[in-house]
Amino acid sequence: MDNPHEYFMKFALREAKDAESRGEIPVGAVVVCNGRIIARAHNLTETLTDVTAHAEMQAITSAANVLGGKYLTDCTLYVTLEPCVMCAGALGWSQIGTVVYGAIDEKRGFGKFAPGALHPKTKVVAGILADECASLLSDFFKKRR
Amino acid sequence: MDNPHEYFMKFALREAKDAESRGEIPVGAVVVCNGRIIARAHNLTETLTDVTAHAEMQAITSAANVLGGKYLTDCTLYVTLEPCVMCAGALGWSQIGTVVYGAIDEKRGFGKFAPGALHPKTKVVAGILADECASLLSDFFKKRR
């Protein structure tokens, strides 16, 4: 069996590919709780004409709906790209247990611009399937040039 | 006539009072474009069981729907409390022209935790009707204690 982080990141990658097939920047996310995926989402900023429609934001809202509570303390978010400041702020409010991301976002990642955005108890795991996550993005932007 | 910033902040305050009447932390926002209010919103995190349902997030989404475009470059957001990291990140993506806020948020405001979150061209005006905006919040928390 895959490393569990890689196993779930593959579902986030599948979401990212769904985003790409709609002409969206390919970023995908899933939320896992007790070993089960409870929410899946991908970037929909173009489709919804809404800058707030990042994969993570939708996954947070969806997971809270499933759980019937605002806080995601026992959950793990898997996302193909390092969250931006907005998404890290939202993850901070959600008090999510763990954030696992694939590719680093040098330009917009929260690590550079808002390193204190997450809840102090949230664990962060970076670089899971990073090459695959990054290639999806770089290929997308190459095609659009 | 009122100072224009105070004039529009009063509408944001009215939204904040609507939030309070629903048992929500009283924060309100409006988006103004060409002298006209195109979006109004208040905090709905409890009602929607969703940490992302801050007044600013809803106002951004709503304004983009009205304008039919993601970017709010010619708009001004009025909000009763300094935006948090999440909301500042969203405002950054929206490239909003101006952000006007009332009370400073020492604990969660973006100024402290993500000072580079807004777009470099976005103007910021702080402290409009700050006392009234802050009292609404402090009274709310006093009642809940």
Interface residues (C-beta under 8 A of the other chain):
Chain A: T45 E46 T49 D50 V51 T52 M57 I60 T61 A64 N65 G68 G69 K70 Y71 C84 V85 M86 C87 A88 G89 A90 G92 W93 S94 F113 A114 G116 A117
Chain B: T45 E46 T49 D50 V51 T52 M57 I60 T61 A64 N65 G68 G69 K70 Y71 C84 V85 M86 C87 A88 G89 A90 G92 W93 S94 F113 A114 G116 A117
